[in-house]
Amino acid sequence: MADQARISNLDAIDAFRSALIVFISKTRQTLDAAQDTVKRTRGWLQTEQPQYWMAQIKQRQKKLDQAQAELMSARMSEFVESPTVQQMAVRKCRYALEEAQQKLERTKAWARDYDRTVDPLARKLDSLRDYIDNDLARAVAHLVEIQKILTAYAETQSSASATSPETDG
C-alpha cells in the first residue's frame, strides 16, 4: 500500500484552474487597454496636439498684434501719460506666444521620439500576450488533464478498496 497516492481533495486544482482562467481573461483585457492607449497617445501626439498648438500660436499672435497696436496707439495718444499697462500686456502676450511655440516644438520632438521610446516597451507587452495566449492556455489544458487523471485514479482506488476482500484475523 506504500506505492499508492492518497488523493483527498481535487477542489484545489479546480480552484487554481478557475483562478488562472480569470487571471488570463483580466490580463488580456489589461493588455488590450494598454495597446489602445499606446495607439491613442501616438495619434494625440502626432495629430491632435500639433494642431492644437498651431491654433494657439495663431490665436496668441493675434492677441500680441492687438496688444502692440494698443501700445502704439497709447504712445501716440495725448491722453495717456505712461503706456505701462499696454507694455505689460505686450510682454504678457509675447510670453504666451513663446510658450505656445515651445510647446509645439516639444510636441513635435515627442512625436518624433515616440515610436523609438515606446516600441521596445510595446514589444514586451506583445511577448506577455504571447505568454498568456500560449503558455498559460496550455497550462489550463494541462490542469484539466491532471484533474481527469487524478479523478480516474481516485475512482479506481476507491473501487479497489471497496471490492477487496477483508480478512478476519
C-alpha positions in Angstrom: 0.0 0.0 0.0 3.0 2.3 0.2 3.0 2.8 -3.5 -0.4 4.4 -3.6 -1.1 8.1 -3.6 -3.7 9.5 -1.2 -6.0 11.9 -3.0 -8.4 13.5 -0.7 -9.5 16.7 -2.5 -9.4 17.7 -6.1 -11.1 21.0 -5.4 -7.7 22.8 -5.0 -6.7 22.0 -8.6 -10.1 23.1 -9.9 -9.9 26.4 -7.8 -6.4 27.1 -9.2 -7.6 26.4 -12.8 -10.5 28.7 -12.3 -8.3 31.5 -10.8 -5.9 31.0 -13.7 -8.7 31.4 -16.3 -9.8 34.6 -14.6 -6.2 35.9 -14.5 -5.8 35.2 -18.2 -9.0 37.0 -19.0 -8.2 40.1 -16.9 -4.7 40.2 -18.2 -5.9 40.1 -21.8 -8.3 43.0 -21.1 -5.5 45.0 -19.5 -3.1 44.3 -22.4 -5.8 45.4 -24.9 -6.3 48.6 -22.9 -2.6 49.3 -22.8 -2.2 48.7 -26.6 -5.2 51.0 -27.2 -3.6 53.7 -25.0 -0.4 53.4 -27.0 -2.2 53.9 -30.2 -4.4 56.8 -28.9 -1.3 58.5 -27.4 0.5 58.2 -30.8 -2.4 59.8 -32.6 -2.8 62.5 -30.0 0.9 63.4 -30.2 1.1 63.3 -34.0 -2.1 65.0 -35.0 -4.2 66.5 -32.2 -1.5 68.3 -30.2 0.3 69.9 -33.1 -3.0 71.2 -34.5 -3.9 72.5 -31.1 -0.6 74.3 -30.6 -0.6 75.8 -34.1 -4.1 77.1 -33.4 -2.9 78.5 -30.1 0.1 80.2 -31.8 -2.3 81.9 -34.3 -4.6 83.0 -31.6 -1.8 84.3 -29.4 -0.2 86.0 -32.3 -3.4 87.9 -33.0 -3.6 88.9 -29.3 0.0 90.1 -29.4 -0.7 92.1 -32.6 -3.7 93.7 -30.9 -1.7 94.5 -27.8 1.1 96.0 -29.9 -1.4 98.1 -31.8 -2.9 99.3 -28.5 0.6 100.1 -27.2 1.4 102.1 -30.4 -1.9 103.9 -30.1 -1.2 104.7 -26.4 2.2 106.1 -27.2 0.7 108.4 -29.9 -2.2 109.5 -27.7 -2.1 112.8 -25.9 -4.3 111.5 -23.1 -2.1 108.6 -21.9 1.0 109.8 -19.9 2.6 106.4 -19.5 1.7 103.3 -21.5 2.8 100.9 -18.8 -0.4 98.9 -18.8 -0.1 98.4 -22.6 3.6 97.5 -22.3 2.7 94.8 -19.7 0.0 93.5 -21.9 2.5 93.2 -24.8 5.0 91.4 -22.6 2.3 89.0 -21.4 1.2 88.3 -24.9 4.8 87.8 -26.1 5.4 85.3 -23.3 2.2 83.4 -24.1 3.1 83.2 -27.8 6.7 82.0 -26.9 5.2 79.4 -24.6 2.9 78.1 -27.3 5.8 77.9 -29.8 7.9 76.0 -27.2 5.1 73.5 -26.6 4.6 72.9 -30.3 8.3 72.2 -30.6 8.2 69.8 -27.6 5.2 68.1 -29.0 6.9 67.6 -32.4 10.0 66.2 -30.6 7.9 63.8 -28.6 6.1 62.7 -31.7 9.4 62.1 -33.4 10.8 60.1 -30.5 7.6 58.3 -29.5 8.0 55.2 -31.6 11.6 54.8 -30.6 10.8 55.2 -27.0 7.5 53.3 -26.8 8.0 50.4 -29.3 10.5 48.5 -27.1 8.0 48.6 -24.2 5.1 47.7 -26.5 7.1 44.7 -27.7 7.3 43.5 -24.2 3.5 43.7 -24.0 3.4 41.6 -27.1 5.7 38.9 -25.6 3.5 38.9 -22.4 0.4 38.5 -24.6 2.1 35.5 -26.4 2.9 34.0 -23.0 -0.7 34.5 -21.8 -2.3 33.2 -25.0 0.0 30.2 -25.5 1.8 29.1 -22.3 -0.9 29.8 -19.8 -3.6 28.5 -22.1 -1.6 25.2 -22.3 -1.3 25.3 -18.5 -5.1 25.4 -18.2 -5.4 22.4 -20.6 -2.8 20.5 -18.6 -4.7 21.2 -15.4 -7.8 19.7 -16.9 -5.9 16.6 -17.9 -4.4 16.4 -14.4 -7.9 16.6 -12.9 -9.1 13.8 -15.2 -6.2 11.6 -14.4 -6.4 12.1 -10.7 -10.2 11.7 -10.7 -9.8 8.4 -12.5 -7.1 7.3 -10.2 -9.2 8.2 -7.1 -12.1 6.3 -8.5 -10.0 3.2 -9.2 -8.5 3.3 -5.7 -11.9 3.7 -4.1 -13.5 0.9 -6.1 -10.4 -1.3 -5.5 -10.7 -0.8 -1.7 -14.4 -1.4 -1.8 -14.1 -4.7 -3.8 -11.0 -6.1 -1.9 -11.9 -8.9 0.4 -11.4 -8.2 4.1 -9.6 -10.8 6.1 -10.7 -11.7 9.5 -8.0 -12.3 12.0 
